[in-house]
Amino acid sequence: MKKITLLILFIVCISNAWAQNMVSGKVISQSSEELIGVNISVKDIPGLGASTNYSGDYQISLPNGCNDLLFQYIGYKDMTEKVCFNNSNSIRLNITLQEASEVLGTVVISAGKFEQNLEEVTVSMDVIKPSMIENKSATSLDRTMNQSPSVHVVDGQANIRSGSGWSYGAGSRVMVMVDGMPLMNGDQGGVEWQLVPMENISQIEVIKGASSVLFGSSALNGTINIRTAYPTSEPLNKFSITHTLYGEPRREGIHWYKGQNKWSNNYSFLHSHKNGNSDFVLGLNLLSDYGFQQGVTSKRARININKTIYSEKVEGLQYGIKTNFMRSDIGDAIMWQHDTLAYIPLDNDPGYYDNAYLTIDPFVSYHDEEKQIKYSLNSRYFHKFYAPFDGPIKDILSTDSTTYSRVGYIDAQVQKVVNEELSFTSGYTFKVEQGSDLDVYGAHINLNNSLYTQVDYKKERLNLSFGGRYEHFKDSKNIISKPIFRGGVNYRVGQATFFRASYGEGIRFPSMIERFVNYETGPMTIFPNENLKAETGWSSEIGIKQVLKIGDWQGFIDVAAFMMQYHDMMEFSFGKWGNDDQGLIYGYGFKSVNIGSSEIKGVELSIAGEGKIGKTKIEVLGGYTYTEPYIKDVHHEYAEFISSSGGQEVLLPVSYHTTSSDTSGVLKYRYRHLAKFDLNLERNRMSTGFSLRYNSRMENIDKAFIEPLFDIYLGTATGWERLNKNMMILDYRIGYNITEDDQISFNIDNIFNKEQSLRPAALSAPRTYSILLKLIF
């Protein structure tokens, strides 16, 4: 009986010790922004904790007496508050966290699929802020990305550290995503840059080097993840209009629009708000571009809607849907008529891409704070509708068409935080690609299953990351399975100095277009290669990042040395792949081929930062990249050309030596030296800045472009000799804040009106003038 009485008294005492002792409050930043997901723990009581919800609110039950509450949020200083319960059983404690001065304050998620400080990641990464995107007044993100250090984009093909050349939109070694969802279409395997909601970007994260372990095929050369902005407690309405005028070309002989105004208009609108337990985002975009190339115009209309709901019944549960619909008619000159008529398409026959796009992205996640585990399921249905659309608008969304591209994508993921030092991320990805165009490449289906896992360990100054992925790919003729691995270390050697080293493997499967296309687009013929194999590779690097702080300005200088190797490397090669009677240019065209093994090594210097020095806000982003990209065996024969001799067709062996303008083995369509720099200054209501882009001459291109046949008809050899040189392009901008939120700015791109050719038979735009008006209400 005494034992029972003592047990009851013990339970009562324990109950009284915890009963109704509640601490609650709100956690905000210094700018009064509500912080979501702040971790709250109790010192000396393991397992007891909480986190802030979607409004920055929290509550936690505590035992009697005094306890130390620890508030932690990445990018902010830890804060400890002592809480004592005497007579009161309820305490209101509001917290304002300060940004950590010893770190950059830039939070990224792409490196490990969880939040990290930029300086602590184990790979090279650049972050582009939304201010630079708006300052450039670009209408499509691929143009903005050309200002990113070590990134080069030609005809929609992204290239990081010379990892890719020129492939005219077929396949990509760089994975481009929006909020972690791939932006690649199903048949080409190319990036749909126009679908990016430019009006609602919070930042762009660029990972350099193989990222296939976390993101799968197409991340062989790196990853570009566009993160959109979350709504805040204050409703936002933003309207912007950009009017661009194309100036006169440098040569009067190519000024076909003399006496006419050639211009483009771009309109964007964004509305976002947080209402109770839900978020809502609406984006709109309209583009009309009447172009500097004769007969080449572009039009685009896009609407995107995002809805997120934070469950009030199940703490930690959120779900929603993101949708995007776009209708576009985009013109492309493909190749010029002649060097002396560089702004007129070959045979006055530009290519036109009259398409509609639909993406539907349902998602759900559940975060159990007590068990420190998070489950998430992200999915996408991506449908690309091909022209023509001559009937009612309902025909645009018809699934009965025999010409389409579809992607179904699911990523199921579990993240487990074992303790403050150790965490695991594991998941399963399924992707099905379906494409049909009987006149171009037939009808095909690709299936891709993959399992991945990653372990991250953080102990004081040390960060370790290791992971693996198992890829399984299947199409009508091939089944490919391959494991790939990655690992990295980051060590803080001083108060603000970080050393890192990493190694990552990757794989890329050929797209349908690369393997099966047989089509004439404008004057160009693209030939099939059904025997095209998947390419594999690895990248490694060592680097050091030094964080800098001058007054309220903080940034970093980063130096890295890297090496990449590719096996069965795919290249979009130009040559005589067909008969004399095929196409407008006598059987010449493009074909994807496996050229063998290659190696790319180099060094890179990057600098970035933002903040105030005195009364002036200064934003800087720049970098210099030096690469040595070479094929390992320049005489390796990987294909055959068709040649005519004495009225008969003869097959000639093809190697890098026989198809290159430079036979030293340097890879085609690469720059050995590439430098970017952007500076923006703001003081009072005025802002000004400039952008600089430098590239060395391109040492190697397809030999066919400089042969007499092409020079006679297209002037490619003469034009390339004149245009292929070290090039520096300078842009300038100036802006004025009409009010605290409203701004007008004026941009001049290519101030000195230089002629630039990013690849043969194509001339970039002349000097352009843009006026941007941005209103927030």
Secondary structure, DSSP 8 states (H G I E B T S, - for coil): -HHHHHHHHHHHHHHHHHTT-EEEEEEEETT--B-TT-EEEETT-TT-EEE--TTSEEEEE--SEEEEEEEE-TTB--EEEEEEESS-SEEE--EEE-B-TTS---EE-TTTTS-EEGGG-SSEEEEE-HHHHHHTT-SSHHHHHTTSTTEEEETTEEEETT-----TTS--SEEEEETTEE-B-SSS--B-GGGS-GGGEEEEEEEES--HHHH-TT-SSEEEEEEE----SS-EEEEEEEEEEE---SSGGG-TTTTS--EEEEEEEEEEEEETTEEEEEEEEEEEE--SSTT--EEEEEEEEEEEEE-SSSTTEEEEEEEEEEEEEEEE--SEEETTEEEEEGGG--EEEEEEEEEEEEEEEEEETTTTEEEEEEEEEEEEEES---S-GGGGG-S--SSEEEEEEEEEEEEEE-SSSEEEEEEEEEEEEEEEETTTTEEEEEEEEEEEEEEEEEETTEEEEEEEEEEEEE-SS-EEEEEEEEEEEEEE-SSSEEEEEEEEEEEE---HHHHH--EEETTEEEE--TT---EEEEEEEEEEEEEEEETTEEEEEEEEEEEEEEES-EEEEEEE-S-TTSTTTTTEEEEEEE---EEEEEEEEEEEEEEEETTEEEEEEEEEEEEEEEES-TT-EEEEEEEEETTEEEEEEEEHHHHBSSTT-B-TT-BSEEEEEEEEEEETTEEEEEEEEEE--B---BGGGGSHHHHHHH-HHHHHHHH-S-EEEEEEEEEEESSSS-EEEEEEESTT-----SBTTB-----EEEEEEEEE-
